[in-house]
Amino acid sequence: EDLSGKGCPTHLLVTSHECLYDGRLIGLNENVEVGNKPISGSGGALFAYEIPKQWKIYPRVYPSPGWKRKTIASGFKVKGFGINPGSPGFSYTFHPHDKESEENNRPYIALAGDCSQAAYIFQPIQGDDIEYSLACTIECEGTVGTLAFSQGPICGINDSSTKLLVPNYDQSKVYVFCFGE
């Protein structure tokens, strides 16, 4: 993914998809922590691995020289019980509007929480480092599956903004969100 806004892939996004139950089940803290703060027993996380210039030479497993890891967010905990629970799920990069992708701005990151029963949107913090802040949490009260995006017309909204589709598998619903101008 191009997390630097330079027009070429700079990082590989990876989630840990861990199973640490939330405070409602075993009395732990439910907060999602953002950034490289020291956390113990924090649950699942989203990492960005910097792609080294000589990536073909270095092994593609961590830890390996050249593949520097940065924590984008951590503290994702499983809510409820299920078969093979874990959190978070897959990550996706996107631009809220067409014009931002044309200008080589850094992308936003959407994260399917999977068994955390939420979806998360992270916005880039201006600067040279790969820093993101939690822009919003979309609570779904059900397992959040694969997110989808649309730049075209949907639900009567026909503009250049990105539409985010968030599936709630447990309730057989799809929520649609639009990024306004």
Beta strands, then each sheet from edge to edge (+ up, - down):
strand 1: 11-15
strand 2: 33-34
strand 3: 44-50
strand 4: 69-76
strand 5: 91-94
strand 6: 108-112
strand 7: 118-124
strand 8: 132-139
strand 9: 148-150
strand 10: 163-168
strand 11: 173-178
sheet 1: 1+ 3- 4+ 2-
sheet 2: 5+ 6- 7+ 8-
sheet 3: 9+ 10- 11+
end
